């Protein structure tokens, strides 16, 4: 119905933006990562959107790019995933990170997103395994080893998002030690920059 919106940001709220479109203020739920770094009041913005009609509500979900929208749409069809959980996953993981977790069969990475248990992560991984392709999602080379999975768990326990933790892991040299403690120190140095 509503494929995209373009307008000026009027207000920034927790988990959503109010965008002025033709004199109307439209509330659009957006990923938290988008609010953190791209948006300011008064800036013109275009979002790719998904409208959900319920008996008692109309909800508009917006994304910075078509890949995020595609992932959101796929997640909505996964068993046990509604719009709030799909948005939490899109907010908590990059498109590349999600694709990598699914392609390498690592549901523990997906389960680090708040609200996603290991059983749900496995169901999502199984459901999306054949549905995520190169045409819609960019590929991230390589997989994450066991030490890096533990490192991501440690960093998320310390309060960093999954996206921040994965970026820190990517920054660590592949030739660095496989010692978890040393990798934690390197990751914290990266995150403190």
Buried (B, 14 or more C-beta within 10 A) or exposed (E): EBEEBEBBBBEBEEBBBBBBBEEEEBBBBBBBBBBEEEBEEEEEBEBBBBEBEEEEEEBBBBBBEEBBBBBBBBBBEBEEBEBEBBBBBBBBBBBBBBBBBBBEEBBBBBBBBEEBEEEBBBBBBBBBEEBBEEEBBEEBEEEBEEBBBBBBBBBBEEEBBBBBBBBBBBEBEEEEEEEBEEBBEBBBEBBEE
